[in-house]
Amino acid sequence: MATILSVANQKGGDGKTTTAINVVMSLRDAGYRVHVLDTDPQGTFSGWAKIRKEKGLDKFAVENITFAMMEDRVTELRVTELRGASEIDVVLIDCPGNIQDITTEAVRLSDAVLCPVRSTHFDFQATMMFMRRVADTSTKILLFINAKHGSRAIDKSANENLARVTAKYPNAIVLKAEIPDAVQIAEFGGTGMSVAEYAPKSLAARLYKKLTKEVVECLAKSAQTSAS
């Protein structure tokens, strides 16, 4: 049975699709069979996958889900179908920013949500609004600091601050991996490659791998808890 993982947060521009692409590729590198549902009207993930295909790189399943499909509950039926598919290990849902209905529905259908957070006041504020929206669900919310600037004081304590403000939510887990604001992350998108393919020796590549490992470990613990 496939695991359903969404990448979501309420604020736009926090790196959801960049996270989704690099986590998907890290999962594939680790041997997981992944199917992607792109629910973002901008279709950034789908566009990246198209570039990848045009360049002759190995492709994988990316499926566009429209807002109308969400409203008609077509997505719920599709997720249920994919969850039971023997040839899929993980279904990743790339969510849009600022479209609450799509994100709420994706969270409801997911086993876990990966939530990138930039260390700014507005990003923390939006994340807390998101946490309040999903507080009544049992879905695990896996939060991590994204686009970290090592030289800024606010970034140095960002992980601790994120853990502090989300401590009251039992379904919140703050991951240790912190993704930097690196040039390789800014450049990779138009190549059709992941950061690990584009700059395999970079710190960003290593940290995406670390982030994915933490996600997999959290999913495994959640599955064990559900089974017991």
Rosetta blueprint (number, residue, H / E / L):
1 M L
2 A L
3 T E
4 I E
5 L E
6 S E
7 V E
8 A L
9 N L
10 Q L
11 K L
12 G L
13 G L
14 D L
15 G L
16 K H
17 T H
18 T H
19 T H
20 A H
21 I H
22 N H
23 V H
24 V H
25 M H
26 S H
27 L H
28 R H
29 D H
30 A L
31 G L
32 Y L
33 R L
34 V E
35 H E
36 V E
37 L E
38 D E
39 T L
40 D L
41 P L
42 Q L
43 G L
44 T H
45 F H
46 S H
47 G H
48 W H
49 A H
50 K H
51 I H
52 R H
53 K H
54 E H
55 K L
56 G L
57 L L
58 D L
59 K L
60 F L
61 A L
62 V E
63 E E
64 N E
65 I L
66 T L
67 F H
68 A H
69 M H
70 M H
71 E H
72 D L
73 R L
74 V H
75 T H
76 E H
77 L H
78 R H
79 V H
80 T H
81 E H
82 L H
83 R H
84 G L
85 A L
86 S L
87 E L
88 I L
89 D L
90 V E
91 V E
92 L E
93 I E
94 D E
95 C L
96 P L
97 G L
98 N L
99 I L
100 Q H
101 D H
102 I H
103 T H
104 T H
105 E H
106 A H
107 V H
108 R H
109 L H
110 S L
111 D L
112 A E
113 V E
114 L E
115 C E
116 P E
117 V E
118 R L
119 S L
120 T L
121 H H
122 F H
123 D H
124 F H
125 Q H
126 A H
127 T H
128 M H
129 M H
130 F H
131 M H
132 R H
133 R H
134 V L
135 A L
136 D L
137 T L
138 S L
139 T L
140 K E
141 I E
142 L E
143 L E
144 F E
145 I E
146 N L
147 A L
148 K E
149 H L
150 G L
151 S L
152 R L
153 A H
154 I H
155 D H
156 K H
157 S L
158 A H
159 N H
160 E H
161 N H
162 L H
163 A H
164 R H
165 V H
166 T L
167 A L
168 K L
169 Y L
170 P L
171 N L
172 A E
173 I E
174 V E
175 L L
176 K L
177 A L
178 E L
179 I L
180 P E
181 D L
182 A L
183 V H
184 Q H
185 I H
186 A H
187 E H
188 F H
189 G H
190 G H
191 T H
192 G L
193 M L
194 S L
195 V H
196 A H
197 E H
198 Y H
199 A L
200 P L
201 K L
202 S L
203 L H
204 A H
205 A H
206 R H
207 L H
208 Y H
209 K H
210 K H
211 L H
212 T H
213 K H
214 E H
215 V H
216 V H
217 E H
218 C H
219 L H
220 A H
221 K H
222 S H
223 A H
224 Q H
225 T H
226 S H
227 A H
228 S L
